[in-house]
Amino acid sequence: MRSALRRAISSVRWYVRELTDESAYDRYVAHVGADHPDTPAPSRREFERMRTDRQEKDPRQGFRCC
């Protein structure tokens, strides 16, 4: 019973993280580690700042009212 409950909770947690894009940083760190091993990965704060800056520069990303 506990095993099934743990799996269910784990699945819900995974789904919510993917839905809210909370796992984007983890995917980015894995990418940097695999493709650019000599480059240090940015902190989560730096990553979120880079991502926000990139979204604000691109008008298709939705930072406008209409």
Steps between C-alpha positions, in 0.01 A plus 500: 500500500774747593692422185199578282436821694863606459486434127180700471646794693818483295299501178292798609815686605663430162188614314470826694873577454471442125176696474646803679841462330667471839724226359646728229801583717573132564485427127729797427758390758497149349548651153792719610664206676464271199571738212728758663687323783759777539235769551360542852122492520339827612315520828124466493467876546732571206315246288161657576639847420640378165169334421295807589728728298471269199120492530474878528707549185281268295155650428355153439556399863197685634635799693241727347137564577345437158 
